[in-house]
Protein backbone atom coordinates (compact mmCIF):
# COMPACT_ATOMS: atom_id res chain seq x y z
CA UNK A 1 0.00 0.00 0.00
CA UNK A 2 1.06 3.61 -0.57
CA UNK A 3 1.20 5.59 2.65
CA UNK A 4 -1.46 8.25 3.04
CA UNK A 5 -0.52 10.83 5.65
CA UNK A 6 -4.20 11.35 6.47
CA UNK A 7 -4.72 7.69 7.39
CA UNK A 8 -4.70 8.37 11.13
CA UNK A 9 -5.01 12.17 11.03
CA UNK A 10 -6.45 13.36 14.33
CA UNK A 11 -6.51 9.86 15.85
CA UNK A 12 -3.42 10.11 18.06
CA UNK A 13 -5.24 11.94 20.85
CA UNK A 14 -7.80 9.11 21.05
CA UNK A 15 -5.69 6.03 20.36
CA UNK A 16 -4.24 5.16 23.76
CA UNK A 17 -7.56 5.73 25.49
CA UNK A 18 -9.78 4.10 22.92
CA UNK A 19 -7.89 0.91 22.13
CA UNK A 20 -7.91 -1.96 24.57
CA UNK A 21 -4.45 -2.92 25.83
CA UNK A 22 -2.76 -6.12 24.76
CA UNK A 23 -2.96 -9.04 27.16
CA UNK A 24 -0.90 -8.35 30.31
CA UNK A 25 1.22 -11.47 29.78
CA UNK A 26 2.61 -10.20 26.46
CA UNK A 27 6.03 -8.98 27.73
CA UNK A 28 6.71 -12.23 29.59
CA UNK A 29 5.65 -14.30 26.58
CA UNK A 30 7.91 -12.37 24.23
CA UNK A 31 10.83 -12.57 26.66
CA UNK A 32 10.38 -16.33 26.70
CA UNK A 33 10.02 -16.68 22.92
CA UNK A 34 13.13 -14.59 22.20
CA UNK A 35 15.19 -15.56 25.27
CA UNK A 36 15.61 -11.88 26.13
CA UNK A 37 18.08 -10.90 28.83
CA UNK A 38 17.43 -7.17 29.26
CA UNK A 39 20.05 -6.21 26.72
CA UNK A 40 19.62 -6.08 22.96
CA UNK A 41 17.77 -3.46 20.94
CA UNK A 42 14.11 -3.14 19.95
CA UNK A 43 12.78 -1.44 16.82
CA UNK A 44 9.02 -0.85 16.95
CA UNK A 45 7.81 -0.11 13.41
CA UNK A 46 4.55 1.79 13.05
CA UNK A 47 4.75 2.46 16.78
CA UNK A 48 1.73 4.74 16.98
CA UNK A 49 1.47 6.29 20.46
CA UNK A 50 4.00 3.79 21.83
CA UNK A 51 1.56 1.04 22.76
CA UNK A 52 4.01 -1.83 22.20
CA UNK A 53 7.30 -0.01 22.65
CA UNK A 54 6.45 1.33 26.11
CA UNK A 55 5.36 -2.07 27.42
CA UNK A 56 8.33 -3.94 25.93
CA UNK A 57 11.11 -1.39 26.60
CA UNK A 58 12.08 -2.94 29.98
CA UNK A 59 13.01 -6.15 28.11
CA UNK A 60 15.71 -4.38 26.08
CA UNK A 61 18.72 -2.19 26.59
CA UNK A 62 17.55 0.30 23.94
CA UNK A 63 14.21 0.99 22.26
CA UNK A 64 13.53 2.90 19.04
CA UNK A 65 10.00 3.69 17.85
CA UNK A 66 9.27 4.72 14.25
CA UNK A 67 6.03 6.08 12.85
CA UNK A 68 5.09 8.21 9.84
CA UNK A 69 2.49 10.19 11.78
CA UNK A 70 3.97 13.16 13.64
CA UNK A 71 1.08 13.35 16.10
CA UNK A 72 1.58 9.70 17.05
CA UNK A 73 5.29 10.30 17.65
CA UNK A 74 4.50 13.33 19.83
CA UNK A 75 2.05 11.34 21.95
CA UNK A 76 4.52 8.44 22.27
CA UNK A 77 7.27 10.80 23.41
CA UNK A 78 5.00 12.46 25.97
CA UNK A 79 3.77 9.13 27.35
CA UNK A 80 7.34 7.84 27.62
CA UNK A 81 8.31 10.91 29.66
CA UNK A 82 5.30 10.47 31.93
CA UNK A 83 6.15 6.80 32.52
CA UNK A 84 9.89 7.37 32.87
CA UNK A 85 10.66 5.10 29.91
CA UNK A 86 13.78 5.90 27.93
CA UNK A 87 13.23 5.49 24.21
CA UNK A 88 14.08 7.20 20.96
CA UNK A 89 11.22 8.27 18.68
CA UNK A 90 11.67 8.86 14.96
CA UNK A 91 9.14 10.22 12.50
CA UNK A 92 9.68 8.28 9.30
CA UNK A 93 7.88 5.94 6.95
CA UNK A 94 8.82 2.31 7.45
CA UNK A 95 9.73 2.21 3.76
CA UNK A 96 12.29 4.94 4.40
CA UNK A 97 13.94 3.79 7.62
CA UNK A 98 16.85 6.16 8.20
CA UNK A 99 20.42 4.99 7.89
CA UNK A 100 22.64 4.70 10.91
CA UNK A 101 20.16 2.98 13.21
CA UNK A 102 22.46 -0.01 13.76
CA UNK A 103 21.26 -3.57 14.19
CA UNK A 104 18.41 -4.83 16.34
CA UNK A 105 17.47 -7.92 18.29
CA UNK A 106 13.79 -7.62 17.36
CA UNK A 107 11.51 -5.54 15.18
CA UNK A 108 7.91 -5.43 16.34
CA UNK A 109 4.79 -4.58 14.35
CA UNK A 110 1.64 -3.97 16.39
CA UNK A 111 -1.10 -4.45 13.79
CA UNK A 112 0.73 -2.05 11.48
CA UNK A 113 2.44 -4.16 8.79
CA UNK A 114 -0.64 -4.32 6.56
CA UNK A 115 -0.50 -0.54 6.02
CA UNK A 116 2.99 -0.72 4.52
CA UNK A 117 4.62 -1.65 1.23
CA UNK A 118 5.30 -5.00 2.77
CA UNK A 119 7.99 -6.47 0.51
CA UNK A 120 10.00 -3.28 0.74
CA UNK A 121 9.65 -3.02 4.52
CA UNK A 122 10.36 -6.72 5.11
CA UNK A 123 13.60 -6.42 3.12
CA UNK A 124 14.61 -3.25 4.98
CA UNK A 125 13.93 -4.80 8.39
CA UNK A 126 15.79 -7.97 7.38
CA UNK A 127 18.84 -5.79 6.82
CA UNK A 128 18.47 -4.13 10.25
CA UNK A 129 18.22 -7.33 12.28
CA UNK A 130 21.23 -9.21 13.56
CA UNK A 131 21.56 -12.89 12.62
CA UNK A 132 18.90 -14.73 14.59
CA UNK A 133 16.98 -11.50 15.13
CA UNK A 134 13.20 -11.59 15.06
CA UNK A 135 10.43 -9.99 13.06
CA UNK A 136 7.49 -9.99 15.53
CA UNK A 137 3.88 -9.39 14.56
CA UNK A 138 1.53 -8.70 17.48
CA UNK A 139 -2.25 -8.44 17.21
CA UNK A 140 -5.52 -9.17 18.92
CA UNK A 141 -6.46 -12.82 18.40
CA UNK A 142 -8.68 -12.93 15.33
CA UNK A 143 -11.91 -14.90 15.44
CA UNK A 144 -11.93 -15.21 19.22
CA UNK A 145 -15.37 -15.66 20.76
CA UNK A 146 -15.61 -13.51 23.88
CA UNK A 147 -18.53 -13.99 26.25
CA UNK A 148 -20.79 -10.98 26.68
CA UNK A 149 -22.94 -12.40 29.47
CA UNK A 150 -22.24 -11.83 33.15
CA UNK A 151 -20.55 -8.45 32.62
CA UNK A 152 -21.08 -5.78 35.32
CA UNK A 153 -22.17 -3.23 32.70
CA UNK A 154 -23.46 -3.41 29.09
CA UNK A 155 -21.03 -4.38 26.36
CA UNK A 156 -20.16 -1.49 23.99
CA UNK A 157 -22.52 -1.63 20.97
CA UNK A 158 -19.79 -2.05 18.38
CA UNK A 159 -22.06 -3.38 15.64
CA UNK A 160 -24.45 -0.44 15.97
CA UNK A 161 -21.52 1.99 16.03
CA UNK A 162 -20.24 0.47 12.81
CA UNK A 163 -23.65 0.98 11.22
CA UNK A 164 -23.61 4.60 12.34
CA UNK A 165 -20.17 5.16 10.80
CA UNK A 166 -21.40 3.68 7.52
CA UNK A 167 -24.49 5.90 7.61
CA UNK A 168 -22.20 8.95 7.74
CA UNK A 169 -19.30 7.81 5.55
CA UNK A 170 -20.81 5.29 3.17
CA UNK A 171 -20.84 1.48 2.97
CA UNK A 172 -17.26 1.04 1.71
CA UNK A 173 -14.55 1.21 4.33
CA UNK A 174 -12.69 4.52 4.36
CA UNK A 175 -8.93 4.81 4.83
CA UNK A 176 -7.53 8.32 4.75
CA UNK A 177 -8.31 9.80 1.34
CA UNK A 178 -9.02 6.39 -0.15
CA UNK A 179 -11.30 3.39 0.14
CA UNK A 180 -10.67 -0.25 1.05
CA UNK A 181 -13.39 -2.26 -0.67
CA UNK A 182 -11.44 -5.51 -0.11
CA UNK A 183 -10.09 -4.65 3.35
CA UNK A 184 -6.41 -4.79 4.20
CA UNK A 185 -4.10 -7.35 2.51
CA UNK A 186 -3.23 -10.78 3.90
CA UNK A 187 -0.49 -13.21 2.82
CA UNK A 188 2.05 -11.96 5.35
CA UNK A 189 3.79 -15.33 5.49
CA UNK A 190 4.65 -15.31 1.79
CA UNK A 191 6.03 -11.77 2.07
CA UNK A 192 8.32 -12.65 4.97
CA UNK A 193 9.50 -15.89 3.37
CA UNK A 194 10.50 -13.95 0.26
CA UNK A 195 12.46 -11.55 2.46
CA UNK A 196 14.51 -14.37 3.97
CA UNK A 197 12.74 -15.02 7.26
CA UNK A 198 11.96 -18.46 8.64
CA UNK A 199 9.03 -19.41 10.80
CA UNK A 200 6.73 -18.53 12.26
CA UNK A 201 6.56 -19.51 15.90
CA UNK A 202 3.13 -18.66 17.29
CA UNK A 203 2.06 -17.90 20.83
CA UNK A 204 -1.37 -16.89 22.14
CA UNK A 205 -1.39 -14.88 25.35
CA UNK A 206 -4.75 -15.21 27.13
CA UNK A 207 -6.81 -12.13 27.79
CA UNK A 208 -10.21 -12.47 29.37
CA UNK A 209 -10.00 -9.88 32.15
CA UNK A 210 -13.04 -7.61 32.27
CA UNK A 211 -12.14 -4.07 31.23
CA UNK A 212 -14.36 -1.19 32.42
CA UNK A 213 -15.13 1.39 29.74
CA UNK A 214 -16.77 4.81 29.85
CA UNK A 215 -18.76 6.46 27.08
CA UNK A 216 -15.73 8.68 26.42
CA UNK A 217 -13.53 5.57 26.09
CA UNK A 218 -15.90 4.08 23.51
CA UNK A 219 -16.07 7.34 21.55
CA UNK A 220 -12.26 7.46 21.62
CA UNK A 221 -12.23 3.93 20.18
CA UNK A 222 -14.36 5.09 17.25
CA UNK A 223 -12.08 8.07 16.52
CA UNK A 224 -8.94 5.91 16.85
CA UNK A 225 -9.88 3.74 13.87
CA UNK A 226 -8.53 4.43 10.39
CA UNK A 227 -12.05 4.02 8.99
CA UNK A 228 -13.54 6.66 11.29
CA UNK A 229 -10.80 9.15 12.17
CA UNK A 230 -12.17 12.59 13.12
CA UNK A 231 -11.23 14.37 9.88
CA UNK A 232 -13.32 12.01 7.75
CA UNK A 233 -16.52 13.55 9.11
CA UNK A 234 -15.62 17.10 8.09
CA UNK A 235 -18.23 19.62 9.21
CA UNK A 236 -20.51 16.74 10.31
CA UNK A 237 -18.21 15.66 13.12
CA UNK A 238 -20.28 17.32 15.86
CA UNK A 239 -23.45 15.70 14.51
CA UNK A 240 -21.74 12.32 14.41
CA UNK A 241 -20.39 12.65 17.95
CA UNK A 242 -23.83 13.65 19.20
CA UNK A 243 -25.36 10.58 17.53
CA UNK A 244 -22.68 8.33 19.05
CA UNK A 245 -23.36 9.66 22.52
CA UNK A 246 -27.11 9.26 22.04
CA UNK A 247 -26.60 5.65 20.97
CA UNK A 248 -24.37 4.96 23.96
CA UNK A 249 -26.90 6.52 26.38
CA UNK A 250 -29.64 4.32 24.95
CA UNK A 251 -27.53 1.22 25.63
CA UNK A 252 -26.22 2.32 29.04
CA UNK A 253 -27.87 5.35 30.69
CA UNK A 254 -25.12 5.31 33.33
CA UNK A 255 -22.47 5.77 30.65
CA UNK A 256 -20.60 2.73 31.93
CA UNK A 257 -19.65 -0.27 29.82
CA UNK A 258 -17.52 -3.41 30.22
CA UNK A 259 -15.96 -5.96 27.92
CA UNK A 260 -13.57 -8.91 28.10
CA UNK A 261 -10.02 -8.18 27.09
CA UNK A 262 -9.12 -10.09 23.90
CA UNK A 263 -6.24 -12.52 23.81
CA UNK A 264 -3.04 -11.44 22.09
CA UNK A 265 -1.48 -13.39 19.22
CA UNK A 266 2.27 -13.29 18.57
CA UNK A 267 3.99 -14.49 15.39
CA UNK A 268 7.80 -14.61 15.42
CA UNK A 269 9.85 -14.91 12.24
CA UNK A 270 13.63 -15.27 12.49
CA UNK A 271 16.39 -13.88 10.32
CA UNK A 272 18.70 -16.81 9.74
CA UNK A 273 22.40 -16.38 9.08
CA UNK A 274 23.16 -16.03 5.38
CA UNK A 275 19.47 -16.06 4.45
CA UNK A 276 18.30 -14.59 1.17
CA UNK A 277 17.28 -10.98 1.32
CA UNK A 278 14.55 -9.88 -1.10
CA UNK A 279 15.27 -6.99 -3.40
CA UNK A 280 13.75 -3.69 -2.34
CA UNK A 281 13.25 -2.65 -5.93
N, C-alpha and C positions, 0 to 999 in steps of 0.2 A: 504494500500500500504506500501511497505518497502522503507524507505527513502534511496535515492541515493544521496550521497554528491555532485555528478556532475550535479544534476538536474538544478541548476541555476549557475553553474560555469562560472565566467566571466561576468555575467549579472548585477551585482550590480552597476557597473559604468554607466550603461545605463538605469537602471530601472526608476529612478525618472524623468529623462528627457523624456524617451520614452513613458511612460504610461500617459494617460490622467488622470487628477485629478478626484476625486469623485465630485458629485454635491456640490456646495458651501453651500447649506442648510443642509448638513449632520449633522454637530455638533448640530445645533438647533433642528433638528428632533430627534436626539438621546436623547438630554437633555429632550425633551418633553416626549418621550416614556418611559424613565427611571426615570423621575422626579428627575433629578440630581440637586445637590445644591452646586457644587464646592468642595465637600468633597469626600469621598469614594476613592476607588482604582481601577485602570484599569489594566488588563492584556491583552496585545495584542499578540496573539499567531500566529507564522508565520509572524512576523512583517515586514520582508523584510527591506527596507531602511527607515522604519518609517513612511510610507505613512499615515496610520490611526492613529498611536499613536501620532504623532506630531500635527495632526489637532484636536485630541480629548483631549489631555493632559490638556488644560485649563478648561475642565469640571470636572476634578478630583483633589483630593489632592495629589495623587501619581500615577505615571504611570510606568509600567514595560513592556518592550518589549522582546520577546523571539523569536529566530530564530536559525535554525541549521546551517545556512550558515555564516561563519565568516566574509566574505566580506560584506554581507548585514548588519551585526551588526556594522561593522566599519563605513559604510556609514551612518547608522542611528545615531550613536554617533556623527559623525562629523556634520551632518545636525542639530541635536539638539543643539550643541554648537553654530553653526552659527545663529540659530533662538532664542537662549536664552531660550530654553525649558529644564526644568529639568526632566530627566527621567533616569531610570535604564535599561541597556541593557544586556541581558544574552544570551550567545551562548549555546543553548541546543535544542535537539529534543523535540517536544511537547510530545512525548511518554515518555520522561524521565524528566519531569518538576522537577527541584530540590526542595528538602524539605526546609522548613523554609521560604517560600514566604509569608505565612499568608493567609488571606482570602481577596476576592475581591468583589467589587460591580458588575463588568461586565468583561466578557472575550470576546474580539472581534476577529473575523477571517475575514480578508480581502481577500476573494477568495483564501484561503489557506487550508481549512479543507479537501478538496478532495485529497490533497497530503499525508494525514496522515492515520495512523491506527485508523480509526475513532471511533470504539467502545472503544478502549483503551484511546484515548484522551478525548472523551466525559465523560468517567467515572472519569478520573483524574481531569478535569475541574470542574465537578460536586462537587468533594471534596474540591476544592479551592474557590468555591463561597459561600458567606453567604446565609442564607435563604432569598429567594426572589431575589437573584442575577440573572444576566442575561447572557445567552450565545447569542452573537450577531453575525450574519453572514451578511456581507456587500459585495455587488457586483454590477457591472454594471447591469442594467435592461436587462434581456435576451429577445430576440425577438422584441426589440423596433425598429420601423421603423423611421429612421432619414433622413430628407430631405437632398438631396445633391444639389438641385437647389438653385440659388440665393446666393451662397457663393462667397466671394471676390476673392478667389483663388481656383484652382482645389482641389478636394478631394483626399487624399492619395490613391494610387491604391492598396488597401489591397488585393484584389483578385489576381491581377497579382503578387504581392509580395509573396503570398502564393504559387502560381504556381512555382515561381523561387526557393523558399525554397525546394519544392518537387523535382524539377529538380536536385538539389544538394544532397539532403539527402534521397530521395526515397519517395514513395507514402504513407507509413505508418508513422503516427506521431511519432517523436522521443521524448524521455524524459530521459535525462541523458544518461546512458549506455543502456537503454531499449527502448521498443516500446510500444505504446498505440493504438493497433488496434481498440479497442472499446471506446477510449476516457477515460475521467476521470469518476469515479463512481457517481451515483446519490443516491436517497433514504436517504437523510440526515434526513428527518423527523423521519423515523423508528429508525435510530441510536440514535437520541436524546431522543425519547420516551423511548427506552430501558434503557437509562442512567438515567431516572428519571426527565426529563424536561417536562414542559407543554407549550403548545402554538401551533403554533407561532402567534405573532402579526406581521403584515406586514405593512410597510410604503414605499411608493415610493417618492423619493425626485426628483423633476423635474430638468433636465439638460437643454439642448437646447441652451446655449450660444455658440457662434461661437468661436472656439479656433484656433488661428494662429499656423501653424506648419512650420518648416524649413525642408529641406532635411535631415539635421543632426538629427532632432527630429524623423523623420520617420525611419531613419536607426537605431537610438537608440531603437525605438519600436521593430523592428525586433530582435535585439540582446537581448532585455529584456525578450523574450518569452522562455519558457522551451523547445519548439520544435525547436528553432533556436538560442540557446545560442552560443556565439562565438566559444567555443571549439569543437562543433560538426562538424565544417567545416575543422578542421585540417589545413593542408598546402594549402587548397583551400580557406581559408578565404579571402585573398586579392582579388582573382578572384571573389568571391561572392560579396564582398563589391563593387567592380568595376561595376559588373552587376547591383546591386541595384541602384547605383548612375546613371548609364546610363538610367535605366528604369525611375527613378524619373525625370531626365532631359527631357526625351521624353514627360512626362506628363505635366511638368511645367518647362520650360526653365529658369524661374526666380528663381527656387528653393524654391518657396513659396507655401504653401498649407493651407487649412482651413477645419475644420470639426465641426459639432455640438457636443457639449459635451453630452454624454449619461446620462440618468437619473440613479439614484442610488437606489438600492433596499435593504431594511433592513428587516431582519427576527429576531425577538426577542423571545427566549425561556427562561422560568423562572424556577429556581430551587425552588421548593415548599418545605416548612418545612416538614421534615419526609418522603420525597419522596424516592422511591427505587433507589438505586445506583447500576448500572450494574457492574458485576465482571470485573476486568481488566485482568483476566486470559484468 
